[in-house]
Amino acid sequence: MRPLPQNQLDPKVKSVWRIGDALWITAAYLMCAFTFFVIALADPAGGWAWLVVAVMTAVWAISLIVAVVVLPPVRYVRWRYEVGENELDIAKGIVWRTRSVIPFVRVQNTDTKQGPILRAFGLAGVTVSTAAGQHEIPGLSFEEADVLRDRIATQARLAQEDV
């Protein structure tokens, strides 16, 4: 079995994951709990609705703690990538681990992307597209993402010329 890739993401990506996950979990909680909150206010005998809101609030709090405290460090340790001579090697995943080896001859294009949270931390992601789909390396410094994108594009162009 080949060794794990050596390169890790920028450590600031843990903060990006924390903020993003907290926003998604909170948005889902608000959308679900709002209906029951309105029912509880409208129905004086609707004690069951208050119970549902209380349970949803407990689930939201536990989910928030897990997503903000527990998962980001583990996710960071598991995320690795490496650009070889002929392929891009990506390893990720906590429970379901994925190892993708993308031959440069299959690469169609490479992009960098930044959302507002990544931009606030000076980070970007590199997306590698093949006919089979897209693979993303998130959370690199913007300069490193540009260099990596260009390096993969160059390697892909050279691999296409060799075929």
N, CA, C and O of each residue as an XYZ file, in Angstrom:
652
protein
N       0.846     -1.172      0.000
C       0.000      0.000      0.000
C       0.892      1.236      0.000
O       1.899      1.284      0.707
N       0.522      2.216     -0.783
C       1.346      3.427     -0.866
C       1.131      4.293      0.368
O       0.048      4.297      0.953
N       2.169      5.028      0.760
C       2.047      5.880      1.957
C       1.073      7.034      1.726
O       0.776      7.407      0.591
N       0.586      7.587      2.843
C      -0.323      8.720      2.760
C       0.378      9.928      2.157
O       1.588     10.087      2.315
N      -0.373     10.779      1.468
C       0.215     12.027      0.960
C       0.790     12.869      2.099
O       0.339     12.767      3.240
N       1.768     13.685      1.792
C       2.502     14.428      2.811
C       1.950     15.816      3.118
O       2.088     16.285      4.248
N       1.336     16.482      2.157
C       0.932     17.877      2.339
C      -0.377     17.996      3.101
O      -1.331     17.262      2.840
N      -0.413     18.936      4.055
C      -1.636     19.219      4.796
C      -2.180     20.576      4.382
O      -1.493     21.370      3.740
N      -3.405     20.822      4.754
C      -4.048     22.099      4.482
C      -3.517     23.153      5.447
O      -2.825     22.832      6.412
N      -3.848     24.411      5.178
C      -3.499     25.495      6.085
C      -4.297     25.318      7.379
O      -5.497     25.050      7.319
N      -3.660     25.462      8.550
C      -4.381     25.277      9.820
C      -5.582     26.207     10.005
O      -6.492     25.886     10.770
N      -5.599     27.352      9.319
C      -6.729     28.275      9.436
C      -8.016     27.682      8.878
O      -9.101     28.200      9.143
N      -7.910     26.594      8.102
C      -9.108     25.981      7.532
C     -10.011     25.419      8.629
O     -11.218     25.288      8.423
N      -9.449     25.088      9.783
C     -10.280     24.600     10.894
C     -11.280     25.663     11.329
O     -12.431     25.344     11.626
N     -10.857     26.909     11.368
C     -11.772     28.003     11.716
C     -12.841     28.185     10.641
O     -14.001     28.451     10.953
N     -12.453     28.043      9.388
C     -13.413     28.153      8.281
C     -14.468     27.056      8.412
O     -15.662     27.320      8.271
N     -14.025     25.824      8.682
C     -14.969     24.718      8.848
C     -15.894     24.969     10.038
O     -17.093     24.699      9.967
N     -15.334     25.483     11.126
C     -16.159     25.757     12.315
C     -17.261     26.760     11.998
O     -18.425     26.538     12.331
N     -16.896     27.849     11.364
C     -17.873     28.888     11.045
C     -18.914     28.366     10.058
O     -20.112     28.561     10.259
N     -18.466     27.710      9.003
C     -19.390     27.182      7.997
C     -20.363     26.167      8.577
O     -21.566     26.231      8.324
N     -19.831     25.226      9.362
C     -20.705     24.215      9.966
C     -21.677     24.834     10.967
O     -22.847     24.454     11.018
N     -21.193     25.786     11.763
C     -22.076     26.446     12.731
C     -23.207     27.185     12.017
O     -24.348     27.157     12.476
N     -22.908     27.835     10.917
C     -23.950     28.540     10.160
C     -24.984     27.566      9.593
O     -26.185     27.818      9.690
N     -24.533     26.467      9.007
C     -25.465     25.489      8.435
C     -26.327     24.841      9.509
O     -27.538     24.705      9.335
N     -25.712     24.443     10.614
C     -26.467     23.792     11.684
C     -27.491     24.755     12.280
O     -28.629     24.371     12.551
N     -27.084     26.002     12.481
C     -27.999     26.996     13.038
C     -29.132     27.311     12.069
O     -30.280     27.448     12.491
N     -28.832     27.427     10.784
C     -29.888     27.688      9.793
C     -30.890     26.537      9.755
O     -32.097     26.771      9.704
N     -30.402     25.302      9.780
C     -31.302     24.143      9.779
C     -32.156     24.126     11.042
O     -33.352     23.846     10.977
N     -31.549     24.424     12.189
C     -32.286     24.465     13.455
C     -33.386     25.523     13.404
O     -34.528     25.251     13.772
N     -33.046     26.717     12.952
C     -34.037     27.799     12.911
C     -35.196     27.469     11.982
O     -36.351     27.750     12.303
N     -34.894     26.875     10.836
C     -35.966     26.518      9.906
C     -36.881     25.448     10.501
O     -38.099     25.507     10.331
N     -36.300     24.474     11.197
C     -37.118     23.397     11.770
C     -37.867     23.855     13.021
O     -39.048     23.548     13.185
N     -37.201     24.571     13.882
C     -37.799     24.938     15.168
C     -38.824     26.069     15.050
O     -39.728     26.170     15.879
N     -38.692     26.913     14.033
C     -39.575     28.061     13.902
C     -41.052     27.651     13.846
O     -41.899     28.257     14.502
N     -41.342     26.624     13.064
C     -42.733     26.175     12.918
C     -43.311     25.754     14.259
O     -44.420     26.147     14.621
N     -42.555     24.956     14.987
C     -43.061     24.477     16.282
C     -43.128     25.603     17.308
O     -43.990     25.590     18.187
N     -42.235     26.567     17.204
C     -42.266     27.722     18.096
C     -43.542     28.525     17.864
O     -44.185     28.954     18.822
N     -43.912     28.731     16.608
C     -45.144     29.453     16.271
C     -46.359     28.674     16.765
O     -47.288     29.261     17.319
N     -46.358     27.360     16.569
C     -47.476     26.529     17.055
C     -47.591     26.638     18.575
O     -48.691     26.771     19.112
N     -46.462     26.583     19.257
C     -46.471     26.656     20.723
C     -47.008     28.004     21.199
O     -47.724     28.052     22.199
N     -46.686     29.087     20.520
C     -47.190     30.404     20.907
C     -48.682     30.550     20.606
O     -49.415     31.191     21.359
N     -49.125     29.946     19.493
C     -50.519     30.096     19.075
C     -51.480     29.199     19.848
O     -52.650     29.547     20.010
N     -51.013     28.070     20.319
C     -51.892     27.099     20.990
C     -51.554     27.055     22.479
O     -50.511     26.521     22.857
N     -52.417     27.605     23.326
C     -52.124     27.612     24.760
C     -51.997     26.212     25.353
O     -51.301     26.019     26.350
N     -52.657     25.253     24.755
C     -52.568     23.880     25.258
C     -51.502     23.088     24.501
O     -51.451     21.863     24.606
N     -50.664     23.770     23.752
C     -49.667     23.096     22.911
C     -48.359     22.812     23.622
O     -47.289     23.196     23.151
N     -48.447     22.143     24.748
C     -47.243     21.783     25.491
C     -46.329     20.863     24.719
O     -45.112     20.880     24.906
N     -46.921     20.052     23.845
C     -46.109     19.146     23.028
C     -45.188     19.936     22.092
O     -44.065     19.510     21.823
N     -45.662     21.087     21.595
C     -44.844     21.894     20.687
C     -43.633     22.468     21.425
O     -42.538     22.548     20.868
N     -43.838     22.867     22.689
C     -42.691     23.358     23.473
C     -41.683     22.233     23.702
O     -40.475     22.469     23.721
N     -42.182     21.018     23.874
C     -41.301     19.871     24.055
C     -40.476     19.622     22.793
O     -39.277     19.354     22.871
N     -41.119     19.713     21.645
C     -40.402     19.532     20.379
C     -39.320     20.606     20.220
O     -38.199     20.306     19.809
N     -39.661     21.861     20.547
C     -38.677     22.949     20.461
C     -37.518     22.685     21.422
O     -36.361     22.918     21.071
N     -37.813     22.207     22.619
C     -36.759     21.913     23.596
C     -35.836     20.797     23.103
O     -34.615     20.884     23.236
N     -36.431     19.751     22.535
C     -35.616     18.640     22.006
C     -34.770     19.127     20.837
O     -33.585     18.804     20.750
N     -35.367     19.896     19.945
C     -34.601     20.439     18.809
C     -33.460     21.329     19.283
O     -32.371     21.302     18.711
N     -33.705     22.111     20.320
C     -32.663     22.979     20.868
C     -31.525     22.149     21.453
O     -30.357     22.495     21.277
N     -31.848     21.069     22.141
C     -30.807     20.188     22.694
C     -29.998     19.539     21.573
O     -28.772     19.468     21.651
N     -30.677     19.069     20.538
C     -29.980     18.457     19.396
C     -29.100     19.492     18.708
O     -27.978     19.182     18.307
N     -29.599     20.718     18.568
C     -28.813     21.790     17.956
C     -27.550     22.068     18.776
O     -26.462     22.200     18.216
N     -27.695     22.156     20.092
C     -26.537     22.446     20.955
C     -25.494     21.335     20.879
O     -24.299     21.613     20.787
N     -25.934     20.089     20.916
C     -24.995     18.966     20.835
C     -24.320     18.934     19.459
O     -23.111     18.725     19.361
N     -25.096     19.140     18.414
C     -24.533     19.158     17.058
C     -23.515     20.276     16.904
O     -22.472     20.095     16.276
N     -23.817     21.415     17.471
C     -22.914     22.554     17.396
C     -21.598     22.266     18.106
O     -20.528     22.593     17.594
N     -21.677     21.659     19.273
C     -20.460     21.318     20.017
C     -19.612     20.321     19.232
O     -18.397     20.486     19.124
N     -20.249     19.292     18.686
C     -19.506     18.289     17.919
C     -18.884     18.922     16.679
O     -17.713     18.682     16.384
N     -19.654     19.727     15.951
C     -19.171     20.318     14.703
C     -18.107     21.384     14.914
O     -17.242     21.573     14.059
N     -18.160     22.079     16.039
C     -17.223     23.179     16.270
C     -15.989     22.741     17.067
O     -14.890     23.246     16.836
N     -16.166     21.819     17.985
C     -15.058     21.446     18.864
C     -14.376     20.143     18.433
O     -13.149     20.072     18.365
N     -15.170     19.130     18.148
C     -14.614     17.790     17.940
C     -14.137     17.553     16.501
O     -13.008     17.110     16.288
N     -14.982     17.842     15.526
C     -14.688     17.454     14.147
C     -13.548     18.199     13.448
O     -12.747     17.543     12.782
N     -13.422     19.522     13.555
C     -12.389     20.197     12.772
C     -10.951     19.687     12.986
O     -10.240     19.503     11.998
N     -10.493     19.453     14.215
C      -9.119     18.940     14.351
C      -8.930     17.545     13.744
O      -7.886     17.248     13.164
N      -9.942     16.704     13.882
C      -9.846     15.355     13.317
C      -9.881     15.430     11.793
O      -9.107     14.757     11.111
N     -10.766     16.235     11.279
C     -10.878     16.424      9.832
C      -9.579     16.978      9.256
O      -9.144     16.559      8.183
N      -8.968     17.909      9.960
C      -7.716     18.513      9.510
C      -6.604     17.469      9.423
O      -5.850     17.444      8.450
N      -6.501     16.618     10.426
C      -5.452     15.593     10.453
C      -5.648     14.590      9.312
O      -4.673     14.099      8.743
N      -6.891     14.292      8.981
C      -7.190     13.298      7.948
C      -7.074     13.832      6.514
O      -7.002     13.043      5.572
N      -7.055     15.151      6.339
C      -7.020     15.744      5.005
C      -5.574     15.891      4.557
O      -4.808     16.634      5.172
N      -5.192     15.193      3.498
C      -3.840     15.276      2.956
C      -3.892     15.240      1.429
O      -4.824     14.697      0.836
N      -2.887     15.821      0.819
C      -2.791     15.786     -0.637
C      -1.322     15.809     -1.038
O      -0.453     16.207     -0.262
N      -1.069     15.374     -2.260
C       0.301     15.408     -2.779
C       0.243     15.412     -4.301
O      -0.532     14.677     -4.913
N       1.074     16.248     -4.889
C       1.172     16.301     -6.339
C       2.408     15.500     -6.724
O       3.538     15.892     -6.431
N       2.174     14.375     -7.383
C       3.276     13.537     -7.835
C       3.695     13.913     -9.242
O       3.286     14.941     -9.780
N       4.513     13.064     -9.821
C       4.985     13.327    -11.181
C       3.880     13.094    -12.213
O       3.792     13.801    -13.217
N       3.029     12.076    -11.945
C       2.003     11.710    -12.919
C       0.575     11.794    -12.400
O      -0.369     11.586    -13.163
N       0.397     12.100    -11.103
C      -0.944     12.101    -10.547
C      -1.051     13.008     -9.333
O      -0.057     13.415     -8.731
N      -2.296     13.306     -9.001
C      -2.638     14.032     -7.780
C      -3.239     13.020     -6.822
O      -4.151     12.278     -7.188
N      -2.734     12.985     -5.600
C      -3.166     12.020     -4.595
C      -3.857     12.788     -3.470
O      -3.261     13.675     -2.860
N      -5.123     12.440     -3.198
C      -5.897     13.107     -2.152
C      -6.425     12.043     -1.194
O      -7.023     11.055     -1.619
N      -6.199     12.255      0.103
C      -6.738     11.369      1.139
C      -7.551     12.226      2.102
O      -7.086     13.270      2.559
N      -8.777     11.777      2.409
C      -9.642     12.540      3.311
C     -10.651     11.609      3.947
O     -10.793     10.455      3.542
N     -11.356     12.123      4.951
C     -12.439     11.376      5.565
C     -12.147     10.960      6.986
O     -11.010     10.644      7.336
N     -13.193     10.962      7.808
C     -13.074     10.553      9.201
C     -13.613      9.134      9.343
O     -12.863      8.219      9.685
N     -14.876      8.945      9.091
C     -15.483      7.616      9.182
C     -15.327      6.894      7.850
O     -14.812      5.777      7.797
N     -15.780      7.545      6.763
C     -15.612      6.996      5.431
C     -14.399      7.663      4.810
O     -14.467      8.809      4.365
N     -13.306      6.950      4.783
C     -12.062      7.492      4.235
C     -12.041      7.296      2.733
O     -12.411      6.242      2.216
N     -11.603      8.331      2.051
C     -11.522      8.306      0.597
C     -10.092      8.591      0.175
O      -9.452      9.511      0.685
N      -9.613      7.816     -0.735
C      -8.282      8.035     -1.301
C      -8.465      8.141     -2.806
O      -8.833      7.164     -3.459
N      -8.211      9.313     -3.357
C      -8.371      9.543     -4.793
C      -7.010      9.781     -5.414
O      -6.251     10.641     -4.968
N      -6.711      9.018     -6.436
C      -5.493      9.223     -7.211
C      -5.957      9.616     -8.603
O      -6.546      8.815     -9.328
N      -5.680     10.866     -8.964
C      -6.165     11.418    -10.219
C      -4.990     11.546    -11.190
O      -4.121     12.397    -10.997
N      -4.955     10.710    -12.229
C      -3.875     10.842    -13.217
C      -3.990     12.181    -13.947
O      -5.087     12.613    -14.300
N      -2.862     12.821    -14.165
C      -2.893     14.128    -14.826
C      -3.427     14.042    -16.245
O      -3.952     15.024    -16.769
N      -3.298     12.883    -16.870
C      -3.806     12.730    -18.231
C      -5.331     12.853    -18.266
O      -5.897     13.129    -19.324
N      -6.003     12.652    -17.132
C      -7.461     12.752    -17.041
C      -7.967     14.148    -16.667
O      -9.165     14.415    -16.753
N      -7.071     15.025    -16.257
C      -7.465     16.366    -15.793
C      -7.894     17.215    -16.982
O      -7.171     17.329    -17.972
N      -9.079     17.810    -16.872
C      -9.593     18.680    -17.928
C      -9.318     20.145    -17.632
O      -8.916     20.889    -18.526
N      -9.527     20.570    -16.392
C      -9.186     21.946    -16.024
C      -9.015     22.048    -14.505
O      -9.439     21.177    -13.745
N      -8.384     23.136    -14.105
C      -8.178     23.420    -12.681
C      -8.639     24.837    -12.401
O      -8.476     25.728    -13.234
N      -9.220     25.044    -11.219
C      -9.718     26.358    -10.823
C      -9.349     26.607     -9.368
O      -9.119     25.678     -8.593
N      -9.299     27.882     -9.022
C      -9.260     28.242     -7.609
C     -10.595     28.883     -7.285
O     -11.205     29.532     -8.134
N     -11.046     28.698     -6.051
C     -12.301     29.327     -5.658
C     -12.201     29.780     -4.216
O     -11.476     29.206     -3.404
N     -12.960     30.839     -3.924
C     -12.999     31.433     -2.594
C     -14.418     31.849     -2.290
O     -15.046     32.566     -3.070
N     -14.921     31.402     -1.162
C     -16.175     31.918     -0.665
C     -15.862     33.055      0.296
O     -14.691     33.348      0.542
N     -16.875     33.693      0.838
C     -16.629     34.821      1.735
C     -15.880     34.436      3.010
O     -15.082     35.223      3.520
N     -16.129     33.241      3.523
C     -15.439     32.840      4.753
C     -13.980     32.523      4.453
O     -13.088     32.938      5.192
N     -13.733     31.787      3.369
C     -12.343     31.506      2.976
C     -11.588     32.811      2.716
O     -10.441     32.966      3.136
N     -12.233     33.740      2.026
C     -11.585     35.019      1.709
C     -11.215     35.783      2.976
O     -10.155     36.406      3.039
N     -12.079     35.736      3.977
C     -11.809     36.438      5.234
C     -10.555     35.889      5.926
O      -9.878     36.619      6.651
N     -10.251     34.629      5.708
C      -9.074     34.016      6.323
C      -7.876     33.961      5.375
O      -6.836     33.407      5.730
N      -8.010     34.530      4.175
C      -6.912     34.534      3.209
C      -6.655     33.169      2.603
O      -5.524     32.844      2.238
N      -7.706     32.371      2.496
C      -7.569     31.019      1.973
C      -8.339     30.865      0.661
O      -9.180     31.693      0.312
N      -8.028     29.787     -0.053
C      -8.732     29.450     -1.287
C      -8.719     27.937     -1.439
O      -7.972     27.238     -0.754
N      -9.546     27.445     -2.335
C      -9.572     26.025     -2.653
C      -9.180     25.825     -4.103
O      -9.394     26.704     -4.938
N      -8.606     24.667     -4.405
C      -8.251     24.305     -5.769
C      -9.179     23.178     -6.197
O      -9.293     22.161     -5.514
N      -9.841     23.368     -7.331
C     -10.745     22.356     -7.875
C     -10.123     21.770     -9.129
O      -9.722     22.497    -10.038
N     -10.048     20.440     -9.167
C      -9.516     19.714    -10.316
C     -10.678     18.967    -10.948
O     -11.317     18.138    -10.300
N     -10.952     19.260    -12.215
C     -12.083     18.640    -12.910
C     -11.591     17.566    -13.868
O     -10.624     17.757    -14.605
N     -12.288     16.422    -13.836
C     -12.064     15.339    -14.789
C     -13.411     14.999    -15.399
O     -14.432     15.573    -15.020
N     -13.418     14.070    -16.341
C     -14.683     13.648    -16.936
C     -15.568     12.971    -15.891
O     -16.793     12.985    -16.006
N     -14.948     12.385    -14.881
C     -15.699     11.664    -13.847
C     -16.245     12.578    -12.751
O     -17.101     12.147    -11.979
N     -15.787     13.807    -12.660
C     -16.273     14.711    -11.620
C     -15.225     15.707    -11.192
O     -14.238     15.934    -11.892
N     -15.448     16.298    -10.036
C     -14.536     17.301     -9.509
C     -13.943     16.844     -8.189
O     -14.587     16.143     -7.409
N     -12.715     17.251     -7.958
C     -12.030     16.984     -6.701
C     -11.514     18.325     -6.192
O     -10.916     19.097     -6.941
N     -11.752     18.592     -4.912
C     -11.352     19.879     -4.354
C     -10.344     19.697     -3.239
O     -10.453     18.789     -2.416
N      -9.367     20.574     -3.232
C      -8.432     20.691     -2.118
C      -8.757     22.026     -1.466
O      -8.361     23.072     -1.980
N      -9.477     22.010     -0.337
C      -9.905     23.264      0.291
C      -8.853     23.788      1.259
O      -7.987     23.038      1.711
N      -8.930     25.052      1.569
C      -8.162     25.592      2.683
C      -6.674     25.710      2.482
O      -5.901     25.320      3.358
N      -6.252     26.238      1.351
C      -4.843     26.546      1.132
C      -4.686     28.055      1.160
O      -5.627     28.787      0.855
N      -3.498     28.523      1.524
C      -3.277     29.970      1.430
C      -3.484     30.363     -0.030
O      -3.261     29.555     -0.932
N      -3.907     31.591     -0.260
C      -4.242     31.999     -1.619
C      -3.049     31.837     -2.563
O      -3.216     31.392     -3.699
N      -1.857     32.192     -2.107
C      -0.655     32.068     -2.928
C      -0.364     30.603     -3.239
O      -0.044     30.252     -4.374
N      -0.477     29.753     -2.220
C      -0.230     28.327     -2.403
C      -1.259     27.718     -3.360
O      -0.915     26.855     -4.168
N      -2.506     28.156     -3.278
C      -3.553     27.657     -4.168
C      -3.256     28.033     -5.621
O      -3.440     27.217     -6.524
N      -2.799     29.263     -5.845
C      -2.446     29.682     -7.208
C      -1.307     28.845     -7.764
O      -1.357     28.397     -8.910
N      -0.277     28.635     -6.947
C       0.881     27.844     -7.383
C       0.455     26.400     -7.669
O       0.854     25.819     -8.678
N      -0.350     25.830     -6.782
C      -0.802     24.453     -6.956
C      -1.675     24.315     -8.202
O      -1.511     23.367     -8.971
N      -2.598     25.252     -8.406
C      -3.451     25.229     -9.598
C      -2.612     25.250    -10.866
O      -2.843     24.460    -11.782
N      -1.626     26.164    -10.920
C      -0.777     26.272    -12.101
C       0.085     25.032    -12.295
O       0.305     24.599    -13.425
N       0.574     24.461    -11.199
C       1.413     23.263    -11.285
C       0.606     22.077    -11.822
O       1.085     21.334    -12.680
N      -0.605     21.904    -11.320
C      -1.455     20.808    -11.801
C      -1.817     21.020    -13.262
O      -1.819     20.066    -14.039
N      -2.124     22.250    -13.651
C      -2.454     22.546    -15.043
C      -1.269     22.255    -15.961
O      -1.442     21.710    -17.051
N      -0.078     22.616    -15.523
C       1.127     22.348    -16.317
C       1.371     20.852    -16.438
O       1.653     20.350    -17.526
N       1.263     20.138    -15.317
C       1.458     18.686    -15.336
C       0.414     18.021    -16.246
O       0.731     17.081    -16.974
N      -0.813     18.506    -16.200
C      -1.874     17.938    -17.032
C      -1.592     18.200    -18.512
O      -1.796     17.320    -19.347
N      -1.126     19.401    -18.837
C      -0.810     19.727    -20.226
C       0.335     18.854    -20.729
O       0.284     18.358    -21.855
N       1.369     18.661    -19.908
C       2.481     17.800    -20.294
C       2.035     16.348    -20.471
O       2.487     15.664    -21.388
N       1.151     15.884    -19.595
C       0.652     14.521    -19.707
C      -0.170     14.340    -20.972
O      -0.108     13.283    -21.600
N      -0.947     15.363    -21.361
C      -1.749     15.296    -22.586
C      -0.837     15.241    -23.822
O      -1.139     14.548    -24.794
N       0.288     15.984    -23.770
C       1.211     16.002    -24.893
C       1.932     14.672    -25.062
O       2.279     14.292    -26.180
N       2.159     13.965    -23.966
C       2.853     12.683    -24.013
C       2.000     11.569    -24.593
O       2.528     10.555    -25.050
N       0.682     11.750    -24.577
C      -0.217     10.668    -25.033
C      -0.310     10.620    -26.513
O      -1.019      9.775    -27.060
